[in-house]
């Protein structure tokens, strides 16, 4: 039975989560990493080292889905909603009640998706 894990490709927690899934996949080959990315130009302006890590994750992912071709004002929210809409659990690291993570966790709550906030453990 496959176990799919979605990640949004952002710097920070998304990167750590994707790297963890890839590491666990070595021991548990039924695990798949699905990247749901907001646009093809997500890394514009990122430091070279972060782009290198991002590209390594992309090359190891089992599937990549772009929610927009180019950056638009709402492409990040579109990506976040797609992740929630296709998940049974939302794993987050939320330390404040504002910003993109808070928006996504609130959306998951409204959609009755189970939430695990690692910052509260």
ABEGO torsion letter per residue (X at the ends): XBBBBBBAGBBEAAAAAAAAAAAAAAABAABBBBBBBABAAAABGBBAAAAAAAAAAAAABABBBBABABBBAAAAAAAAAAAAAABABBBBBBABABEAAAAAAAAAAAAGBBBBBAAAX
